[in-house]
Amino acid sequence: MDIFSNSDAASFRGKILQRENFNEKKLDDLHWTLSPFTIYLGVKGKMDGMLHHNYFLGSNFKDYADTIFTSSISPKKPYYYVNVSSKSDETCAPEGCENLFILCPVPDLRFKSNWDDKEDLANNIIEDLSNRTGFDIKSNIITKTIKTPKDWEQMFNLYRGSGLGLAHDLNQVGAFRPKNKDEHFSNLYYVGASTTPGTGLPMVVISSKLVTERINNDF
Ligand SMILES: Cc1cc2nc3c(=O)[nH]c(=O)nc-3n(C[C@H](O)[C@H](O)[C@H](O)COP(=O)(O)OP(=O)(O)OC[C@H]3O[C@@H](n4cnc5c(N)ncnc54)[C@H](O)[C@@H]3O)c2cc1C
């Protein structure tokens, strides 16, 4: 019988299989991708200034990018992405309304474990977006859902809330990445973002193809 793990291929080896090479200290020393802070809004009214994809950045990109992922506090002037799918597909929201998905990259749970301030960061982003678009979002909110790195960790067992799993540093790709076949159990295989080839939806689809080929070859 073959067994697959779609759980994170690095943290599964550490947390479930208790492998020393993947103990908590070693896992924390690896380079993990960003944690998402996400807001889902249903808004009454049409936001004319918005497109399907929108990025809201500041002028200090390098400083921001250099510090944001290792900070222990929420960003005061956050950079964020807004997806308004009702701009392309009107069935995404009731007539005369918009649906907004907002993603702000934030530090993972190694650096910021307490998200009691989630409403403050959400309000900060909503106010900034209102100012930049000239649309009073706060007065027109119909629904609002916030997900912090803590929620992402709990929902999908994402290590420390890292949204895309292990990063693609040179020492974390190819032969250096956790393998899609277990080192000890010959019938245990891994699929998904933190095994080969890497993170993101296209890569994890390729990952499933690679592991299927590997199993077929093992027979
Ligand atoms: C907010 C956000 C936005 C993203 N945006 C993009 C994007 O725009 N483009 C892109 O390419 N990628 C994006 N990604 C990344 C992409 O979603 C992931 O790379 C991809 O989903 C990883 O696939 P996977 O199969 O490895 O893991 P997952 O899709 O996380 O599936 C793993 C499954 O295993 C379950 N599981 C975990 N541990 C256990 C366990 N111990 N026992 C039982 N079940 C378990 C989880 O609940 C989950 O259902 C985003 C991720 C997030 C969080």
The ligand as an ORCA input file, in Angstrom:
! r2SCAN-3c Opt
* xyz 0 1
  C      -3.947     33.437      0.807
  C      -3.166     32.648     -0.200
  C      -3.076     33.108     -1.506
  C      -2.363     32.388     -2.448
  N      -2.323     32.867     -3.731
  C      -1.692     32.152     -4.676
  C      -1.686     32.593     -6.035
  O      -2.242     33.645     -6.361
  N      -1.038     31.827     -6.949
  C      -0.422     30.653     -6.616
  O       0.134     29.990     -7.489
  N      -0.407     30.200     -5.342
  C      -1.030     30.930     -4.371
  N      -1.039     30.481     -3.088
  C      -0.287     29.267     -2.763
  C      -1.041     28.025     -3.122
  O      -2.347     28.084     -2.579
  C      -0.273     26.841     -2.547
  O       1.063     26.825     -3.056
  C      -0.937     25.530     -2.908
  O      -2.290     25.501     -2.485
  C      -0.193     24.398     -2.204
  O      -0.812     23.185     -2.506
  P      -0.598     21.934     -1.593
  O      -1.353     20.827     -2.209
  O       0.831     21.757     -1.285
  O      -1.236     22.340     -0.173
  P      -2.700     22.762      0.231
  O      -3.453     23.343     -0.927
  O      -2.534     23.594      1.477
  O      -3.396     21.358      0.579
  C      -2.944     20.594      1.669
  C      -4.160     19.930      2.302
  O      -3.708     19.006      3.283
  C      -4.447     19.219      4.487
  N      -3.575     18.806      5.605
  C      -2.445     19.427      6.035
  N      -1.894     18.732      7.057
  C      -2.697     17.657      7.298
  C      -2.674     16.573      8.214
  N      -1.680     16.434      9.124
  N      -3.682     15.664      8.159
  C      -4.662     15.783      7.251
  N      -4.742     16.779      6.341
  C      -3.770     17.708      6.361
  C      -4.771     20.698      4.501
  O      -5.890     20.967      5.311
  C      -5.063     20.951      3.026
  O      -6.398     20.680      2.692
  C      -1.720     31.177     -2.096
  C      -1.807     30.705     -0.790
  C      -2.520     31.424      0.156
  C      -2.621     30.878      1.566
*
